[in-house]
Amino acid sequence: MAKKLYVGNLSYNTTEDGLRNLFSEFGTVASAKIIADRDTGNSKGFGFIEMGTDEEANAAIEGTNGRELDGRQLRVNEAMDKPRRDRGGSGGGYNNW
Protein backbone atom coordinates (compact mmCIF):
# COMPACT_ATOMS: atom_id res chain seq x y z
CA MET A 1 0.00 0.00 0.00
CA ALA A 2 1.24 3.49 -0.86
CA LYS A 3 2.40 5.83 1.88
CA LYS A 4 2.29 9.62 1.67
CA LEU A 5 5.24 11.73 2.81
CA TYR A 6 5.39 15.44 3.63
CA VAL A 7 8.38 17.27 2.12
CA GLY A 8 9.08 20.69 3.59
CA ASN A 9 11.61 23.49 3.17
CA LEU A 10 11.58 23.17 -0.62
CA SER A 11 13.27 25.76 -2.76
CA TYR A 12 10.80 27.81 -4.79
CA ASN A 13 12.76 26.57 -7.84
CA THR A 14 12.20 22.86 -7.12
CA THR A 15 9.98 21.12 -9.66
CA GLU A 16 7.74 18.09 -9.27
CA ASP A 17 10.02 16.22 -11.70
CA GLY A 18 13.07 17.08 -9.59
CA LEU A 19 11.31 15.85 -6.47
CA ARG A 20 10.20 12.66 -8.25
CA ASN A 21 13.76 12.00 -9.44
CA LEU A 22 15.21 12.38 -5.95
CA PHE A 23 12.68 10.07 -4.30
CA SER A 24 12.83 7.48 -7.10
CA GLU A 25 16.27 6.51 -5.71
CA PHE A 26 14.33 4.79 -2.89
CA GLY A 27 11.58 3.02 -4.83
CA THR A 28 8.42 3.59 -6.81
CA VAL A 29 7.04 7.12 -6.67
CA ALA A 30 3.27 6.90 -7.14
CA SER A 31 2.85 10.69 -7.15
CA ALA A 32 4.75 13.93 -6.55
CA LYS A 33 2.94 17.19 -5.84
CA ILE A 34 4.30 20.62 -4.91
CA ILE A 35 1.67 22.81 -3.28
CA ALA A 36 1.15 26.18 -4.97
CA ASP A 37 -0.56 29.36 -3.86
CA ARG A 38 -4.07 29.54 -5.35
CA ASP A 39 -3.75 33.20 -6.35
CA THR A 40 -0.16 33.47 -7.63
CA GLY A 41 0.61 29.88 -8.64
CA ASN A 42 3.96 30.14 -6.83
CA SER A 43 5.26 27.26 -4.73
CA LYS A 44 4.44 27.42 -1.02
CA GLY A 45 7.73 25.62 -0.24
CA PHE A 46 6.29 22.20 0.57
CA GLY A 47 4.80 19.21 -1.15
CA PHE A 48 3.86 15.56 -0.91
CA ILE A 49 5.36 12.36 -2.28
CA GLU A 50 3.50 9.08 -2.39
CA MET A 51 5.78 6.04 -2.28
CA GLY A 52 4.71 2.58 -3.45
CA THR A 53 5.24 0.71 -0.17
CA ASP A 54 5.83 1.38 3.51
CA GLU A 55 9.38 0.04 3.18
CA GLU A 56 10.16 2.41 0.30
CA ALA A 57 8.64 5.31 2.22
CA ASN A 58 10.77 4.56 5.30
CA ALA A 59 13.90 4.31 3.13
CA ALA A 60 12.99 7.63 1.46
CA ILE A 61 12.56 9.36 4.82
CA GLU A 62 15.92 8.05 6.03
CA GLY A 63 17.64 8.97 2.77
CA THR A 64 16.21 12.43 2.18
CA ASN A 65 15.43 14.04 5.55
CA GLY A 66 18.15 16.65 6.03
CA ARG A 67 19.48 16.16 2.49
CA GLU A 68 20.07 19.25 0.36
CA LEU A 69 18.04 19.82 -2.80
CA ASP A 70 18.29 23.01 -4.85
CA GLY A 71 20.19 24.73 -2.03
CA ARG A 72 17.71 23.89 0.76
CA GLN A 73 17.87 21.24 3.49
CA LEU A 74 14.73 19.08 3.18
CA ARG A 75 12.41 18.14 6.03
CA VAL A 76 10.76 14.82 5.26
CA ASN A 77 8.35 12.81 7.39
CA GLU A 78 5.20 10.76 7.16
CA ALA A 79 2.23 12.92 6.17
CA MET A 80 -0.64 13.18 8.63
CA ASP A 81 -3.98 11.95 7.35
CA LYS A 82 -6.08 15.01 8.04
CA PRO A 83 -9.18 15.73 6.01
CA ARG A 84 -8.99 18.90 3.92
CA ARG A 85 -10.82 21.69 5.65
CA ASP A 86 -13.72 23.39 3.94
CA ARG A 87 -12.83 26.93 3.01
CA GLY A 88 -16.41 27.96 2.51
CA GLY A 89 -17.85 29.15 -0.72
CA SER A 90 -19.62 32.42 -0.13
CA GLY A 91 -16.61 34.65 -0.84
CA GLY A 92 -16.86 38.40 -0.55
CA GLY A 93 -16.74 38.58 3.20
CA TYR A 94 -19.08 41.58 3.52
CA ASN A 95 -22.58 41.02 4.88
CA ASN A 96 -22.35 37.29 4.28
CA TRP A 97 -23.78 36.22 7.62
N, C-alpha and C positions, 0 to 999 in steps of 0.2 A: 504494500500500500504506500502511496506517495506521502511524503511529509513536507510541510511548508516551513521555510526558514525566513526569518526577518534579516535583512541586510541593511545596516545603517552606516552613516558617515560616508555616503557615496559622494564622489566628486560630481559636480554639476555637468561635467563632460563625459561621464560614464554612460555607455549605451547598454541597451538590453542584450545586444550581441556580445559585447565585452564581458558582461556579467555571466552570460550563458557559457562563454568560452572558459572563463576561470573555473566555474563550478563543474564543468564537464570533466575536469581532471579527476573528479571523485565519483563519477557515475553518471547515470542517465538524468538529464535535466528535463523534467516534464514541462516546466514553464519558467519564464523569467519576466518579471514585470517591475519597471521603475515607476514609482508614483509621481505624477505630475500635478501641478497646480491647475485647477479647473479654468481659471481665468487667463493665465499667461501661457500655460503649456510647458512651463519650465519645471525641471526636476525639483522635487522637494528634498532630495538628498537621502532617500531610502527606497527600498524596494523589497520584493519577495521572490524567492526561488522555490520551486517545488521539485524535490528530488524523488527519484523512482522508488526507493526503499528507505526504511529506517536506518539501515546500515550505511547506505550512501550518504544520507543526511548527516549522520553522526560523523562520518569521515570528512564531509564538507565543512562542518562546524569546526572540527579540530584543525583542518588544513587552511581555513581562510580567516577565522577570527583573529584579528590583530595583524593580518597580512596587508601589505600596501597595494592599492590599486589606483592608478591615475593620481598618485600623489597623496592619497588619503588612507589612513589606517582603518580597515573595515571592522565593524562590530556585527558579529553574526551569531544568532541564536535561534532556537525553535520559536516559530511564530505562535502567538496565543490565538486560540480559536474564539474570537469575540464576534458576535454578530455585528454587521455594519449598522451604525445608528442612522435613524431616519432624520434627514435634515429639513423635513417639512417641505411644503410645496407652495405656500401662499406667496412667498416673495414680498417685495415691497417694504414691509416692516412698518408702515404707517397706517394706523387705524385698522389693523388686521386682527382684531381681538374680538 
